[in-house]
Amino acid sequence: MTQNDYLAGRRAWQTFPIDEMLPTRILFLHGLTSVRGGANPTFLKDHDQTVFNPKHPEEEFEEAVQIAQEEFDKHKLHVVVESSRGVAVAMNIKSGDARLVLHCPAWNQWGSARTVKPGTVILHSRADDVLPFGDSEELDRTSGLPASALIEVGKGLPLGRPEAAGKDVEGVWPLLMLQRRKD
């Protein structure tokens, strides 16, 4: 872990004050070409988190939103973790006071939502060769989030790739940012 990763980790702790590090119920919405049960949801499950990772269609965005909303409504969830296109799905559901953790957000390509709620954290790598880092900067700015809500990760290895899960800080970011809500 580099000094920059350590400092970014401190920013994450300040952004997400954690009252208890207890198992958290997470809705994980995968990206367009990702598979259900991929490296990141598996990593979270392996670290004692309860992960709901529904399969959603690649072609039908509105159906994906409906599936995600049903899954969210069925379980009392603490956090919604999304990756790529899953971010656009999550931005278009009613997520109550659940935290949003956005990985490499492809937010401006689907749906009508153009901002996220306060308390959202955006994780993105400048090394991402698919989704421009500038898109995350725009989402952070237009949503009125503090600059600290956008956390650069994956220095040299884009987050979301299977080989990134569990490596240094990238794979543990979601764990650092989960806040267990009092039931």
VOTORVO-657832 format. One record per residue: residue number from 1; residue in one letter; x, y, z of N, C-alpha, C in turn. Coordinates in nm, 4 decimals, m for minus. Example, Ala and Ser with C-alpha at 12.3 -4.5 7.8 and 13.67 -1.06 7.14 Angstrom:
2
> pos code nx ny nz cax cay caz cx cy cz
> 1 A 1.3190 m0.5690 0.7800 1.2300 m0.4500 0.7800 1.3200 m0.3300 0.7800
> 2 S 1.2850 m0.2250 0.7080 1.3670 m0.1060 0.7140 1.2900 0.0030 0.7870
END
This chain:
183
> pos code nx ny nz cax cay caz cx cy cz
> 1 M 0.0857 m0.1177 0.0000 0.0000 0.0000 0.0000 0.0893 0.1225 0.0000
> 2 T 0.0620 0.2131 m0.0916 0.1431 0.3341 m0.1026 0.0937 0.4402 m0.0042
> 3 Q 0.1724 0.5451 0.0131 0.1329 0.6567 0.0991 0.0045 0.7211 0.0468
> 4 N m0.0077 0.7355 m0.0873 m0.1295 0.7935 m0.1448 m0.2511 0.7071 m0.1144
> 5 D m0.2365 0.5740 m0.1225 m0.3474 0.4846 m0.0899 m0.3860 0.4997 0.0571
> 6 Y m0.2854 0.5127 0.1444 m0.3129 0.5310 0.2867 m0.3931 0.6589 0.3101
> 7 L m0.3487 0.7699 0.2460 m0.4192 0.8970 0.2627 m0.5606 0.8900 0.2060
> 8 A m0.5770 0.8240 0.0912 m0.7109 0.8074 0.0342 m0.7976 0.7245 0.1284
> 9 G m0.7384 0.6257 0.1927 m0.8124 0.5441 0.2903 m0.8600 0.6279 0.4076
> 10 R m0.7753 0.7180 0.4550 m0.8159 0.8079 0.5639 m0.9322 0.8956 0.5203
> 11 R m0.9278 0.9444 0.3932 m1.0392 1.0234 0.3403 m1.1667 0.9409 0.3382
> 12 A m1.1546 0.8131 0.3004 m1.2728 0.7267 0.2955 m1.3330 0.7118 0.4347
> 13 W m1.2489 0.6923 0.5366 m1.3004 0.6782 0.6731 m1.3699 0.8060 0.7172
> 14 Q m1.3152 0.9222 0.6776 m1.3780 1.0487 0.7146 m1.5098 1.0677 0.6419
> 15 T m1.5176 1.0211 0.5158 m1.6390 1.0342 0.4373 m1.7488 0.9433 0.4915
> 16 F m1.7121 0.8238 0.5326 m1.8072 0.7257 0.5829 m1.7747 0.6907 0.7277
> 17 P m1.8255 0.7656 0.8241 m1.7990 0.7278 0.9632 m1.8650 0.5938 0.9922
> 18 I m1.7874 0.4984 1.0364 m1.8404 0.3651 1.0601 m1.8656 0.3479 1.2094
> 19 D m1.9950 0.3249 1.2469 m2.0218 0.3071 1.3892 m1.9899 0.1656 1.4333
> 20 E m2.0126 0.0714 1.3475 m1.9847 m0.0675 1.3819 m1.9418 m0.1383 1.2542
> 21 M m1.8451 m0.2258 1.2638 m1.8061 m0.3043 1.1478 m1.8759 m0.4379 1.1581
> 22 L m2.0049 m0.4370 1.1355 m2.0864 m0.5571 1.1400 m2.1221 m0.5984 0.9991
> 23 P m2.1637 m0.7225 0.9803 m2.2072 m0.7619 0.8464 m2.3161 m0.6676 0.7961
> 24 T m2.3058 m0.6334 0.6714 m2.3939 m0.5368 0.6094 m2.4677 m0.6032 0.4948
> 25 R m2.5932 m0.5661 0.4749 m2.6711 m0.6169 0.3623 m2.6520 m0.5229 0.2441
> 26 I m2.6015 m0.5792 0.1354 m2.5599 m0.5014 0.0196 m2.6353 m0.5463 m0.1044
> 27 L m2.6822 m0.4504 m0.1825 m2.7323 m0.4788 m0.3160 m2.6183 m0.4453 m0.4113
> 28 F m2.5659 m0.5466 m0.4796 m2.4565 m0.5247 m0.5741 m2.5125 m0.5360 m0.7146
> 29 L m2.5042 m0.4278 m0.7899 m2.5548 m0.4234 m0.9268 m2.4368 m0.4222 m1.0228
> 30 H m2.4231 m0.5293 m1.0976 m2.3070 m0.5457 m1.1850 m2.3172 m0.4611 m1.3111
> 31 G m2.2056 m0.4492 m1.3784 m2.1990 m0.3728 m1.5017 m2.2548 m0.4502 m1.6204
> 32 L m2.2574 m0.3856 m1.7339 m2.3194 m0.4410 m1.8539 m2.2558 m0.5728 m1.8977
> 33 T m2.1248 m0.5789 m1.9021 m2.0592 m0.7018 m1.9475 m2.0104 m0.7878 m1.8317
> 34 S m2.0358 m0.7445 m1.7098 m1.9970 m0.8229 m1.5924 m2.0957 m0.9369 m1.5711
> 35 V m2.0550 m1.0302 m1.4906 m2.1439 m1.1426 m1.4621 m2.1870 m1.1393 m1.3174
> 36 R m2.3044 m1.1901 m1.2929 m2.3554 m1.2042 m1.1568 m2.2594 m1.2950 m1.0801
> 37 G m2.2267 m1.2559 m0.9574 m2.1364 m1.3367 m0.8765 m1.9908 m1.3210 m0.9151
> 38 G m1.9555 m1.2074 m0.9737 m1.8186 m1.1830 m1.0168 m1.7231 m1.1611 m0.9002
> 39 A m1.6042 m1.1114 m0.9324 m1.4963 m1.0983 m0.8341 m1.5316 m1.0052 m0.7182
> 40 N m1.5918 m0.8891 m0.7463 m1.6186 m0.7938 m0.6381 m1.7294 m0.8384 m0.5432
> 41 P m1.8453 m0.8871 m0.5917 m1.9446 m0.9366 m0.4961 m1.8936 m1.0582 m0.4188
> 42 T m1.8142 m1.1412 m0.4846 m1.7566 m1.2576 m0.4159 m1.6606 m1.2116 m0.3071
> 43 F m1.5797 m1.1108 m0.3373 m1.4874 m1.0557 m0.2385 m1.5642 m1.0072 m0.1156
> 44 L m1.6751 m0.9363 m0.1380 m1.7559 m0.8859 m0.0262 m1.8149 m1.0013 0.0548
> 45 K m1.8676 m1.1021 m0.0138 m1.9237 m1.2195 0.0555 m1.8167 m1.2896 0.1376
> 46 D m1.6974 m1.2998 0.0812 m1.5869 m1.3654 0.1517 m1.5440 m1.2885 0.2760
> 47 H m1.5875 m1.1635 0.2881 m1.5559 m1.0800 0.4045 m1.6811 m1.0549 0.4879
> 48 D m1.7638 m1.1603 0.4960 m1.8796 m1.1647 0.5867 m1.9862 m1.0604 0.5601
> 49 Q m1.9997 m1.0163 0.4374 m2.1071 m0.9247 0.4017 m2.2184 m1.0059 0.3341
> 50 T m2.3417 m0.9684 0.3560 m2.4541 m1.0330 0.2897 m2.4788 m0.9570 0.1604
> 51 V m2.4617 m1.0255 0.0480 m2.4684 m0.9596 m0.0820 m2.5842 m1.0163 m0.1636
> 52 F m2.6707 m0.9279 m0.2098 m2.7773 m0.9634 m0.3026 m2.7312 m0.9130 m0.4386
> 53 N m2.7126 m1.0035 m0.5315 m2.6520 m0.9715 m0.6608 m2.7427 m1.0248 m0.7724
> 54 P m2.8556 m0.9550 m0.7967 m2.9520 m1.0076 m0.8939 m2.9000 m1.0030 m1.0368
> 55 K m2.9443 m1.1005 m1.1128 m2.9155 m1.1000 m1.2570 m3.0115 m1.0003 m1.3206
> 56 H m2.9574 m0.9127 m1.4030 m3.0453 m0.8209 m1.4740 m3.0074 m0.8199 m1.6214
> 57 P m3.1062 m0.7962 m1.7062 m3.0839 m0.8061 m1.8505 m2.9906 m0.6973 m1.9028
> 58 E m2.9140 m0.7349 m2.0050 m2.8235 m0.6375 m2.0666 m2.8979 m0.5379 m2.1548
> 59 E m2.9982 m0.5847 m2.2255 m3.0642 m0.5006 m2.3255 m3.1736 m0.4110 m2.2686
> 60 E m3.2493 m0.4581 m2.1741 m3.3671 m0.3861 m2.1252 m3.3347 m0.3087 m1.9974
> 61 F m3.3021 m0.1800 m2.0115 m3.2643 m0.0996 m1.8963 m3.3780 m0.0874 m1.7956
> 62 E m3.4979 m0.0577 m1.8412 m3.6121 m0.0399 m1.7498 m3.6412 m0.1683 m1.6722
> 63 E m3.6240 m0.2829 m1.7358 m3.6433 m0.4105 m1.6671 m3.5351 m0.4292 m1.5596
> 64 A m3.4124 m0.3889 m1.5914 m3.3032 m0.3970 m1.4933 m3.3350 m0.3103 m1.3718
> 65 V m3.3893 m0.1904 m1.3945 m3.4272 m0.1010 m1.2848 m3.5374 m0.1653 m1.2014
> 66 Q m3.6355 m0.2254 m1.2669 m3.7458 m0.2899 m1.1949 m3.6955 m0.4058 m1.1093
> 67 I m3.6070 m0.4881 m1.1623 m3.5503 m0.6006 m1.0866 m3.4733 m0.5478 m0.9653
> 68 A m3.3924 m0.4446 m0.9863 m3.3143 m0.3875 m0.8759 m3.4056 m0.3288 m0.7696
> 69 Q m3.5116 m0.2598 m0.8103 m3.6052 m0.2006 m0.7142 m3.6747 m0.3091 m0.6331
> 70 E m3.7174 m0.4159 m0.6990 m3.7821 m0.5274 m0.6290 m3.6873 m0.5909 m0.5278
> 71 E m3.5631 m0.6102 m0.5678 m3.4634 m0.6698 m0.4781 m3.4378 m0.5770 m0.3589
> 72 F m3.4257 m0.4478 m0.3863 m3.4028 m0.3506 m0.2799 m3.5212 m0.3497 m0.1821
> 73 D m3.6430 m0.3491 m0.2357 m3.7628 m0.3436 m0.1520 m3.7824 m0.4709 m0.0700
> 74 K m3.7375 m0.5844 m0.1227 m3.7580 m0.7139 m0.0558 m3.6695 m0.7282 0.0687
> 75 H m3.5526 m0.6696 0.0662 m3.4542 m0.6847 0.1752 m3.4338 m0.5490 0.2414
> 76 K m3.4000 m0.5502 0.3659 m3.3696 m0.4252 0.4360 m3.2197 m0.3999 0.4175
> 77 L m3.1871 m0.3218 0.3163 m3.0472 m0.3073 0.2753 m2.9833 m0.1826 0.3340
> 78 H m2.8524 m0.1927 0.3566 m2.7744 m0.0820 0.4117 m2.7018 m0.0034 0.3040
> 79 V m2.6552 m0.0755 0.2007 m2.5676 m0.0157 0.1012 m2.6039 m0.0701 m0.0362
> 80 V m2.5936 0.0159 m0.1364 m2.6050 m0.0273 m0.2747 m2.4688 m0.0028 m0.3385
> 81 V m2.4044 m0.1102 m0.3837 m2.2740 m0.1016 m0.4487 m2.2973 m0.1323 m0.5961
> 82 E m2.2482 m0.0470 m0.6813 m2.2722 m0.0624 m0.8225 m2.1420 m0.0546 m0.8990
> 83 S m2.1460 m0.1117 m1.0169 m2.0318 m0.1065 m1.1052 m2.0786 m0.0709 m1.2453
> 84 S m2.0147 0.0261 m1.3063 m2.0377 0.0626 m1.4448 m2.1857 0.0886 m1.4748
> 85 R m2.2506 0.0085 m1.5581 m2.3910 0.0296 m1.5921 m2.4816 0.0101 m1.4703
> 86 G m2.4393 m0.0704 m1.3742 m2.5162 m0.0881 m1.2515 m2.5366 0.0430 m1.1781
> 87 V m2.4452 0.1382 m1.1977 m2.4590 0.2710 m1.1373 m2.5834 0.3401 m1.1928
> 88 A m2.6013 0.3357 m1.3239 m2.7187 0.3983 m1.3848 m2.8460 0.3320 m1.3334
> 89 V m2.8430 0.2002 m1.3165 m2.9587 0.1295 m1.2616 m2.9872 0.1807 m1.1209
> 90 A m2.8843 0.1849 m1.0368 m2.9015 0.2279 m0.8970 m2.9480 0.3719 m0.8862
> 91 M m2.9014 0.4582 m0.9754 m2.9414 0.5990 m0.9710 m3.0890 0.6156 m1.0043
> 92 N m3.1494 0.5147 m1.0652 m3.2883 0.5223 m1.1070 m3.3820 0.4415 m1.0190
> 93 I m3.3343 0.3907 m0.9039 m3.4234 0.3249 m0.8077 m3.4399 0.4153 m0.6866
> 94 K m3.5412 0.3865 m0.6077 m3.5627 0.4584 m0.4817 m3.4882 0.3798 m0.3738
> 95 S m3.3730 0.4339 m0.3315 m3.2859 0.3616 m0.2394 m3.2918 0.4120 m0.0961
> 96 G m3.3887 0.4963 m0.0653 m3.4059 0.5422 0.0726 m3.2793 0.6012 0.1294
> 97 D m3.2442 0.5581 0.2530 m3.1237 0.6117 0.3158 m3.0048 0.5170 0.3036
> 98 A m3.0149 0.4175 0.2148 m2.9013 0.3281 0.1914 m2.7873 0.4077 0.1276
> 99 R m2.6662 0.3731 0.1654 m2.5488 0.4377 0.1075 m2.5297 0.3909 m0.0360
> 100 L m2.4782 0.4779 m0.1200 m2.4415 0.4413 m0.2566 m2.2901 0.4455 m0.2681
> 101 V m2.2323 0.3362 m0.3175 m2.0897 0.3287 m0.3474 m2.0811 0.2964 m0.4960
> 102 L m2.0337 0.3927 m0.5748 m2.0337 0.3806 m0.7201 m1.8946 0.3473 m0.7718
> 103 H m1.8820 0.2349 m0.8418 m1.7547 0.1946 m0.9019 m1.7569 0.2315 m1.0490
> 104 C m1.6623 0.3087 m1.0936 m1.6469 0.3403 m1.2364 m1.7818 0.3668 m1.3018
> 105 P m1.8514 0.4717 m1.2615 m1.9896 0.4904 m1.3033 m2.0116 0.5241 m1.4506
> 106 A m2.0968 0.4438 m1.5142 m2.1449 0.4715 m1.6507 m2.2838 0.5318 m1.6349
> 107 W m2.2911 0.6422 m1.5655 m2.4180 0.7004 m1.5219 m2.4901 0.7785 m1.6304
> 108 N m2.4197 0.8334 m1.7262 m2.4834 0.9245 m1.8216 m2.5230 0.8583 m1.9527
> 109 Q m2.5229 0.7254 m1.9558 m2.5558 0.6543 m2.0790 m2.6943 0.5901 m2.0763
> 110 W m2.7549 0.5774 m1.9579 m2.8853 0.5129 m1.9443 m2.9686 0.5869 m1.8401
> 111 G m3.1005 0.5776 m1.8518 m3.1906 0.6332 m1.7520 m3.1966 0.7843 m1.7545
> 112 S m3.2755 0.8383 m1.6617 m3.2968 0.9830 m1.6585 m3.2284 1.0523 m1.5407
> 113 A m3.1841 0.9782 m1.4407 m3.1197 1.0389 m1.3235 m2.9835 1.0972 m1.3633
> 114 R m2.9572 1.2183 m1.3193 m2.8311 1.2850 m1.3527 m2.7540 1.3304 m1.2292
> 115 T m2.8083 1.3043 m1.1112 m2.7387 1.3373 m0.9868 m2.7580 1.2224 m0.8888
> 116 V m2.6754 1.2222 m0.7849 m2.6865 1.1237 m0.6773 m2.7081 1.1973 m0.5458
> 117 K m2.7516 1.1236 m0.4461 m2.7853 1.1843 m0.3174 m2.6607 1.2105 m0.2328
> 118 P m2.6742 1.2986 m0.1338 m2.5636 1.3234 m0.0406 m2.5206 1.1929 0.0271
> 119 G m2.3921 1.1837 0.0560 m2.3389 1.0642 0.1215 m2.2876 0.9602 0.0243
> 120 T m2.3109 0.9823 m0.1042 m2.2630 0.8898 m0.2073 m2.1119 0.9035 m0.2207
> 121 V m2.0456 0.7902 m0.2482 m1.9024 0.7908 m0.2750 m1.8809 0.7323 m0.4138
> 122 I m1.7932 0.7947 m0.4890 m1.7610 0.7512 m0.6245 m1.6160 0.7030 m0.6261
> 123 L m1.5952 0.5811 m0.6735 m1.4623 0.5223 m0.6857 m1.4311 0.5061 m0.8336
> 124 H m1.3205 0.5611 m0.8781 m1.2869 0.5499 m1.0203 m1.1360 0.5565 m1.0375
> 125 S m1.0892 0.4935 m1.1425 m0.9475 0.4936 m1.1755 m0.9219 0.5803 m1.2980
> 126 R m0.8192 0.6611 m1.2906 m0.7796 0.7377 m1.4089 m0.7272 0.6442 m1.5176
> 127 A m0.6893 0.5222 m1.4788 m0.6401 0.4232 m1.5749 m0.7533 0.3525 m1.6482
> 128 D m0.8780 0.3826 m1.6142 m0.9937 0.3201 m1.6794 m0.9927 0.3562 m1.8275
> 129 D m0.9846 0.2547 m1.9119 m0.9791 0.2797 m2.0560 m1.1154 0.2666 m2.1229
> 130 V m1.2220 0.2503 m2.0439 m1.3572 0.2381 m2.0977 m1.4423 0.3594 m2.0624
> 131 L m1.4414 0.3971 m1.9358 m1.5232 0.5097 m1.8880 m1.4317 0.6241 m1.8440
> 132 P m1.4481 0.7414 m1.9017 m1.3610 0.8544 m1.8677 m1.3746 0.8957 m1.7203
> 133 F m1.2620 0.9199 m1.6564 m1.2592 0.9676 m1.5194 m1.3345 1.1008 m1.5080
> 134 G m1.3304 1.1795 m1.6132 m1.4001 1.3080 m1.6154 m1.5501 1.2946 m1.5951
> 135 D m1.6082 1.1815 m1.6377 m1.7513 1.1585 m1.6139 m1.7813 1.1522 m1.4641
> 136 S m1.6905 1.0907 m1.3889 m1.7085 1.0834 m1.2438 m1.6914 1.2203 m1.1798
> 137 E m1.5959 1.2977 m1.2308 m1.5782 1.4340 m1.1806 m1.7042 1.5164 m1.2056
> 138 E m1.7652 1.4989 m1.3232 m1.8885 1.5713 m1.3558 m2.0028 1.5299 m1.2636
> 139 L m2.0179 1.3988 m1.2390 m2.1238 1.3507 m1.1504 m2.1050 1.4055 m1.0089
> 140 D m1.9829 1.4044 m0.9609 m1.9512 1.4585 m0.8291 m1.9900 1.6070 m0.8212
> 141 R m1.9509 1.6819 m0.9210 m1.9761 1.8264 m0.9238 m2.1264 1.8576 m0.9367
> 142 T m2.1946 1.7955 m1.0334 m2.3362 1.8277 m1.0565 m2.4260 1.7785 m0.9436
> 143 S m2.3786 1.6803 m0.8669 m2.4570 1.6305 m0.7534 m2.4349 1.7126 m0.6280
> 144 G m2.3397 1.8055 m0.6325 m2.3111 1.8883 m0.5159 m2.2404 1.8117 m0.4052
> 145 L m2.1696 1.7048 m0.4419 m2.0961 1.6266 m0.3426 m1.9654 1.6973 m0.3090
> 146 P m1.9119 1.6727 m0.1900 m1.7800 1.7291 m0.1590 m1.6744 1.6630 m0.2473
> 147 A m1.5660 1.7316 m0.2713 m1.4584 1.6766 m0.3548 m1.4093 1.5428 m0.3007
> 148 S m1.4160 1.5256 m0.1696 m1.3690 1.4012 m0.1080 m1.4577 1.2813 m0.1411
> 149 A m1.5757 1.3043 m0.1999 m1.6653 1.1937 m0.2357 m1.6141 1.1165 m0.3565
> 150 L m1.5291 1.1790 m0.4381 m1.4689 1.1114 m0.5530 m1.3303 1.0646 m0.5117
> 151 I m1.3144 0.9344 m0.5047 m1.1887 0.8766 m0.4590 m1.1233 0.8035 m0.5754
> 152 E m1.0040 0.8479 m0.6102 m0.9302 0.7834 m0.7185 m0.8681 0.6552 m0.6648
> 153 V m0.8960 0.5461 m0.7326 m0.8429 0.4148 m0.6951 m0.7811 0.3500 m0.8174
> 154 G m0.7197 0.2353 m0.7972 m0.6689 0.1583 m0.9101 m0.5587 0.2268 m0.9859
> 155 K m0.4636 0.2830 m0.9164 m0.3533 0.3506 m0.9835 m0.2770 0.2484 m1.0698
> 156 G m0.3153 0.2360 m1.1941 m0.2469 0.1430 m1.2834 m0.3266 0.0167 m1.3100
> 157 L m0.4307 m0.0099 m1.2344 m0.5138 m0.1284 m1.2586 m0.6588 m0.0872 m1.2413
> 158 P m0.7333 m0.0768 m1.3507 m0.8713 m0.0310 m1.3396 m0.9534 m0.1151 m1.2427
> 159 L m1.0236 m0.0470 m1.1539 m1.1106 m0.1132 m1.0589 m1.2204 m0.1852 m1.1353
> 160 G m1.2626 m0.2992 m1.0847 m1.3685 m0.3738 m1.1494 m1.3153 m0.4895 m1.2320
> 161 R m1.1874 m0.4872 m1.2635 m1.1297 m0.6007 m1.3341 m1.1045 m0.7098 m1.2310
> 162 P m1.1275 m0.8365 m1.2672 m1.1115 m0.9446 m1.1694 m0.9773 m0.9424 m1.0975
> 163 E m0.8705 m0.9075 m1.1689 m0.7387 m0.9072 m1.1055 m0.7218 m0.7951 m1.0034
> 164 A m0.8147 m0.6969 m1.0016 m0.8065 m0.5869 m0.9043 m0.8721 m0.6233 m0.7718
> 165 A m0.9673 m0.7156 m0.7722 m1.0407 m0.7479 m0.6494 m0.9463 m0.8027 m0.5431
> 166 G m0.9497 m0.7415 m0.4263 m0.8704 m0.7890 m0.3139 m0.7266 m0.7418 m0.3144
> 167 K m0.6834 m0.6681 m0.4170 m0.5451 m0.6221 m0.4246 m0.5300 m0.4887 m0.3545
> 168 D m0.4304 m0.4780 m0.2677 m0.4037 m0.3542 m0.1962 m0.5347 m0.2943 m0.1449
> 169 V m0.5589 m0.1683 m0.1766 m0.6773 m0.1026 m0.1245 m0.7985 m0.1230 m0.2134
> 170 E m0.7788 m0.1381 m0.3442 m0.8909 m0.1399 m0.4363 m0.9986 m0.2391 m0.3953
> 171 G m0.9613 m0.3608 m0.3640 m1.0598 m0.4627 m0.3309 m1.1286 m0.4418 m0.1982
> 172 V m1.0677 m0.3636 m0.1088 m1.1290 m0.3443 0.0228 m1.2016 m0.2112 0.0364
> 173 W m1.2005 m0.1279 m0.0667 m1.2708 m0.0004 m0.0570 m1.4156 m0.0177 m0.0139
> 174 P m1.4899 m0.1076 m0.0771 m1.6299 m0.1203 m0.0342 m1.6423 m0.1527 0.1140
> 175 L m1.5513 m0.2354 0.1664 m1.5586 m0.2694 0.3086 m1.5303 m0.1483 0.3963
> 176 L m1.4369 m0.0651 0.3542 m1.4043 0.0541 0.4324 m1.5208 0.1511 0.4373
> 177 M m1.6035 0.1482 0.3344 m1.7068 0.2495 0.3230 m1.8455 0.2043 0.3636
> 178 L m1.8600 0.0835 0.4096 m1.9932 0.0375 0.4469 m2.0280 0.0875 0.5867
> 179 Q m2.1416 0.1433 0.5991 m2.1864 0.1901 0.7300 m2.3082 0.1090 0.7700
> 180 R m2.2980 0.0427 0.8821 m2.4090 m0.0374 0.9332 m2.5099 0.0574 0.9961
> 181 R m2.6285 0.0594 0.9441 m2.7347 0.1434 1.0008 m2.7968 0.0714 1.1198
> 182 K m2.8366 0.1476 1.2179 m2.9056 0.0913 1.3341 m3.0437 0.0455 1.2896
> 183 D m3.0792 m0.0796 1.3184 m3.2108 m0.1331 1.2807 m3.3164 m0.0895 1.3801
END
